[in-house]
Amino acid sequence: MGRVKDAVGRLFRRAPLLHVAGDEGTGPVVVLVHGIASSSVTFQNLVPLLEPTHRVISIDILGFGRSPTPPDATYTLEEHVAALHATLRSLKLTHPFVLVGHSLGALIVARYAAQYPDALSRLVLVGPPIYGTPAEIGDRRVRSRVSAYLRAWEFLRSNKDFTIRNAAILAKLLPIKGVFEITEKNWTPFVLSLKNCIESQTAVSDLARVRVPVEVVVGTLDAFIAPGSLAVIEAMRHVTMYKVDGNDHIIRKRLARVVAAACV
């Protein structure tokens, strides 16, 4: 990332512009932000449902898809949000928009909504991997489940060959080509985003600060969500939860229809 000086001469990173993978349709704006080890192909079943009545903007997050991979990036939530903000500013959107995030993208957009409340009309989270800190989880069963998930993520980022090899096998079984890719090229963004955004996260406190309606859509078979881990946000008064029977973490056609309805 390039560096610039602020008013008192301190150096800080200039947030890079992300790749805008799609900008289709006219009308109220919906911005789509995908998750870790993926790209904007995540939304291939959703865009056709929104495009007839909305302007739909799909963005590749920092380090993934066709977005830049700055050599000095640490892929913190702050960096992901700063790059998203710079990109949205460059598009000169003039009215509040709907912001949709899937998986890691859900954590990114939750922080964005907390920081820029006037920019949004609605926040939609799809399959958000919200875990919380085990020490702060009162329910012993949920605490145990979340701890197991965190250990699994640590194992994946600590065993590069195993993770890349098995990701390639899994990718061949998924219904959307390129929806899940862990390779040599995106290994560093994957590892650091996993460690700095998913394993260490502030999603619950971010969502508590959000002032617009929040719609949460999850599949009942989503293996990336620890059972019981969403109870805290589900209890928030501005949050509406939708559970789609028989859907996993992928935005398949049935789940896409629910997400599309939640956007309007």
C-alpha angles and dihedrals in degrees: 000000000000119000129227134180125246125219093285096043100260116147120234136162120271108229110240123232113253126225113269100215096184139010109176139158133009134262132056111007124249117186118202122205119185130209142250121311091010144083140215090293082085087084101047091117093045104048096065090054093053103033097077092064105018143048102247119201118189118195131191110223124235112293097010138085109358096329121116124275103208111205092228097045117124095190097229119162087254091058093047091050093045091053091047091049093049090050095048091047089054089057090058096221108191102193134048111275140201112256119204124190129184123202108320085006088064090059091047095051092044089059091043091053091049092051099040106031096160093058096067139067095184140001122217121190119193119195094342111194094219111167110154125203111306092222089059097048111100099193107083094209094051090045090054093048094048091048089053092052092050091050089051093053091048090052092051095051092044094054107054101172093046092048097047093045095050093041088058091052092048093046091061090058097051122099096229118061112234095009091123121029131157111177141149088269097058099027095107094047088047096050096043095043090050093049099038102036110024105029091039107037143152100198096129094052091042092054091047087062096049114110101191127075113282120210117194120196121188136167116235089229096048104139093193094065118079110226110259094011094113096054094098095055093038088062093056112109096227093050125092118192126210120188118196113205117231096008124124129198094296119093096241121177097272094049090043090060091054092047091049091052091048090056095064 
